[in-house]
Structures are given as structure tokens and as C-alpha cells.
Amino acid sequence: MTIIDIKLQDALEAVDGPFTSYNFFNLLYEGYNLSGLKDVIVEGYGAAKVVDNTSKHDGDGESVSIVFSLGDKFYKFNGYRSSYDGMDWDGYSSVREVFPRTVTSVVYEG
């Protein structure tokens, strides 16, 4: 994974929204652009679109990762959700550029 440049990191941090911190992460997590309520616009980059998200339950809570696109590039960030503390994101400096790869999997159905 490639570390993002400081210009993009600053643009993500500058995204405005209703949360007290980590507006960009929270807006994508809350599904604003998935549900059609509003796009998450990153100044100078355009609309961020969620392309994948995963959650893994680990007993006390859940680790969460979200992959989003900006133009023709893809980025991933991680966080952790618990019923007591809510969401806790790893921070803007942890956002990494990622690259799509097609994988074949086997599913067993009954």
C-alpha cells in the first residue's frame, strides 16, 4: 500500500460535516453517498465514492475498513467500532492508496 501525499491528507482533513472530528471518515461510514443523501466532496479531488467496506467482529467490537475512490485511484482506511465507544478511526495519516485485484473464490451452498 502506498502512503497518500500531504496535499490529499490535508484535503481529507478539511472536509466539512456535522461531526466534531474525522468528518470525512464518518460521512463515508454513515453512508451519505451510498444512500444518495449527499456526496462527500474532497476539495480539489471531487466526489469520494465507497467501493468496498468490511467488518470483522472480534468479540468486544468490530474492526472496520472502507475503500473509496477519488477519480481513478482507490484508498483504504481502517477503524474500530464498539457499542460503548462508537467509532474510532486510525487517522488521516493512515489512509493508503490501494489497487484492485480480481480474486476467484469458492462458495458452498446447500
C-alpha positions, 0 to 999 in steps of 0.5 A, a space after each residue: 500500500 502506498 502512503 497518500 501525499 500531504 496535499 490529499 491528507 490535508 484535503 481529507 482533513 478539511 472536509 466539512 460535516 456535522 461531526 466534531 472530528 474525522 468528518 470525512 471518515 464518518 460521512 463515508 461510514 454513515 453512508 451519505 453517498 451510498 444512500 444518495 443523501 449527499 456526496 462527500 466532496 474532497 476539495 480539489 479531488 471531487 466526489 469520494 465514492 465507497 467501493 468496498 467496506 468490511 467488518 470483522 467482529 472480534 468479540 468486544 467490537 468490530 474492526 472496520 475498513 472502507 475503500 473509496 475512490 477519488 477519480 481513478 485511484 482507490 484508498 483504504 482506511 481502517 477503524 474500530 467500532 464498539 457499542 460503548 465507544 462508537 467509532 474510532 478511526 486510525 487517522 488521516 495519516 493512515 489512509 493508503 492508496 490501494 489497487 484492485 485485484 480480481 480474486 476467484 473464490 469458492 462458495 458452498 451452498 446447500 
